[in-house]
Amino acid sequence: MDTSIKEKAMADLRDYLAEERTLLAWIRTGIALMGFGLVAAHIPAKSTAK
């Protein structure tokens, strides 16, 4: 019985850490997309009018 409690605690910890990694990956992706948007907004558009 004692080992199952330890296994459950380790499984809970593993799930918590996996969820935290996923959240951090989403945050990192959002920051990267915002950075890309800022760079794209500062690129001068080529004018087609003469």
N, CA and C atoms as a LAMMPS dump frame, in Angstrom:
ITEM: TIMESTEP
0
ITEM: NUMBER OF ATOMS
150
ITEM: BOX BOUNDS ff ff ff
-5.0000000000000000e+02 5.0000000000000000e+02
-5.0000000000000000e+02 5.0000000000000000e+02
-5.0000000000000000e+02 5.0000000000000000e+02
ITEM: ATOMS id mol type element x y z
1 1 1 N 0.823 -1.185 0
2 1 2 C 0 0 0
3 1 3 C 0.872 1.256 0
4 2 1 N 1.982 1.197 0.677
5 2 2 C 2.865 2.356 0.76
6 2 3 C 3.454 2.695 -0.604
7 3 1 N 3.766 1.684 -1.407
8 3 2 C 4.347 1.959 -2.722
9 3 3 C 3.325 2.584 -3.662
10 4 1 N 2.062 2.214 -3.549
11 4 2 C 1.059 2.799 -4.446
12 4 3 C 0.864 4.293 -4.141
13 5 1 N 0.975 4.675 -2.891
14 5 2 C 0.855 6.091 -2.533
15 5 3 C 2.024 6.868 -3.123
16 6 1 N 3.224 6.3 -3.047
17 6 2 C 4.397 6.961 -3.616
18 6 3 C 4.287 7.038 -5.134
19 7 1 N 3.787 5.969 -5.754
20 7 2 C 3.62 5.974 -7.21
21 7 3 C 2.594 7.023 -7.623
22 8 1 N 1.512 7.159 -6.849
23 8 2 C 0.501 8.166 -7.166
24 8 3 C 1.086 9.566 -7.033
25 9 1 N 1.881 9.786 -6.006
26 9 2 C 2.497 11.096 -5.824
27 9 3 C 3.437 11.41 -6.981
28 10 1 N 4.204 10.428 -7.42
29 10 2 C 5.11 10.64 -8.546
30 10 3 C 4.331 10.885 -9.834
31 11 1 N 3.218 10.178 -10.016
32 11 2 C 2.393 10.38 -11.207
33 11 3 C 1.787 11.78 -11.197
34 12 1 N 1.329 12.224 -10.031
35 12 2 C 0.774 13.582 -9.919
36 12 3 C 1.834 14.625 -10.21
37 13 1 N 3.038 14.423 -9.683
38 13 2 C 4.131 15.35 -9.935
39 13 3 C 4.484 15.37 -11.417
40 14 1 N 4.531 14.205 -12.043
41 14 2 C 4.842 14.108 -13.464
42 14 3 C 3.79 14.836 -14.297
43 15 1 N 2.516 14.683 -13.94
44 15 2 C 1.438 15.38 -14.646
45 15 3 C 1.549 16.892 -14.46
46 16 1 N 1.833 17.315 -13.24
47 16 2 C 1.966 18.743 -12.964
48 16 3 C 3.104 19.35 -13.775
49 17 1 N 4.241 18.674 -13.809
50 17 2 C 5.386 19.193 -14.551
51 17 3 C 5.119 19.212 -16.053
52 18 1 N 4.398 18.207 -16.551
53 18 2 C 4.053 18.186 -17.971
54 18 3 C 3.114 19.343 -18.314
55 19 1 N 2.16 19.622 -17.438
56 19 2 C 1.244 20.743 -17.668
57 19 3 C 1.989 22.071 -17.637
58 20 1 N 2.959 22.183 -16.738
59 20 2 C 3.727 23.415 -16.659
60 20 3 C 4.57 23.615 -17.922
61 21 1 N 5.179 22.535 -18.429
62 21 2 C 5.954 22.626 -19.674
63 21 3 C 5.065 23.038 -20.836
64 22 1 N 3.851 22.512 -20.873
65 22 2 C 2.921 22.861 -21.942
66 22 3 C 2.545 24.339 -21.867
67 23 1 N 2.249 24.826 -20.669
68 23 2 C 1.915 26.241 -20.498
69 23 3 C 3.08 27.12 -20.937
70 24 1 N 4.285 26.768 -20.523
71 24 2 C 5.447 27.568 -20.896
72 24 3 C 5.683 27.532 -22.402
73 25 1 N 5.399 26.413 -23.036
74 25 2 C 5.544 26.329 -24.492
75 25 3 C 4.54 27.251 -25.189
76 26 1 N 3.306 27.308 -24.687
77 26 2 C 2.302 28.21 -25.262
78 26 3 C 2.711 29.664 -25.074
79 27 1 N 3.238 29.997 -23.905
80 27 2 C 3.688 31.367 -23.658
81 27 3 C 4.834 31.719 -24.594
82 28 1 N 5.792 30.806 -24.737
83 28 2 C 6.934 31.033 -25.628
84 28 3 C 6.468 31.21 -27.068
85 29 1 N 5.499 30.421 -27.501
86 29 2 C 4.975 30.527 -28.856
87 29 3 C 4.28 31.874 -29.058
88 30 1 N 3.508 32.299 -28.063
89 30 2 C 2.826 33.587 -28.158
90 30 3 C 3.804 34.745 -28.248
91 31 1 N 4.856 34.691 -27.447
92 31 2 C 5.867 35.752 -27.493
93 31 3 C 6.565 35.758 -28.845
94 32 1 N 6.858 34.579 -29.382
95 32 2 C 7.511 34.497 -30.69
96 32 3 C 6.611 35.071 -31.78
97 33 1 N 5.322 34.777 -31.718
98 33 2 C 4.39 35.308 -32.725
99 33 3 C 4.261 36.82 -32.62
100 34 1 N 4.253 37.343 -31.393
101 34 2 C 4.199 38.799 -31.239
102 34 3 C 5.467 39.446 -31.781
103 35 1 N 6.607 38.815 -31.529
104 35 2 C 7.865 39.338 -32.063
105 35 3 C 7.879 39.318 -33.575
106 36 1 N 7.393 38.24 -34.162
107 36 2 C 7.313 38.152 -35.622
108 36 3 C 6.379 39.22 -36.173
109 37 1 N 5.272 39.459 -35.491
110 37 2 C 4.337 40.495 -35.93
111 37 3 C 4.96 41.878 -35.896
112 38 1 N 5.744 42.15 -34.847
113 38 2 C 6.41 43.453 -34.771
114 38 3 C 7.428 43.616 -35.893
115 39 1 N 8.176 42.572 -36.156
116 39 2 C 9.154 42.632 -37.245
117 39 3 C 8.44 42.818 -38.581
118 40 1 N 7.378 42.08 -38.812
119 40 2 C 6.639 42.181 -40.073
120 40 3 C 6.007 43.564 -40.227
121 41 1 N 5.585 44.168 -39.128
122 41 2 C 4.965 45.495 -39.195
123 41 3 C 5.988 46.578 -39.524
124 42 1 N 7.241 46.346 -39.213
125 42 2 C 8.263 47.359 -39.458
126 42 3 C 8.953 47.213 -40.808
127 43 1 N 8.632 46.163 -41.529
128 43 2 C 9.196 46.001 -42.871
129 43 3 C 8.423 46.937 -43.795
130 44 1 N 9.118 47.81 -44.502
131 44 2 C 8.396 48.734 -45.384
132 44 3 C 7.714 47.971 -46.525
133 45 1 N 6.476 48.313 -46.762
134 45 2 C 5.728 47.676 -47.848
135 45 3 C 6.166 48.287 -49.175
136 46 1 N 6.277 47.45 -50.193
137 46 2 C 6.622 47.954 -51.515
138 46 3 C 5.374 48.58 -52.133
139 47 1 N 5.534 49.756 -52.643
140 47 2 C 4.423 50.457 -53.233
141 47 3 C 4.256 50.011 -54.683
142 48 1 N 3.043 49.701 -55.082
143 48 2 C 2.762 49.313 -56.468
144 48 3 C 2.376 50.516 -57.312
145 49 1 N 2.026 51.627 -56.673
146 49 2 C 1.647 52.838 -57.411
147 49 3 C 2.902 53.543 -57.914
148 50 1 N 2.8 54.098 -59.118
149 50 2 C 3.962 54.788 -59.723
150 50 3 C 3.737 56.267 -59.778
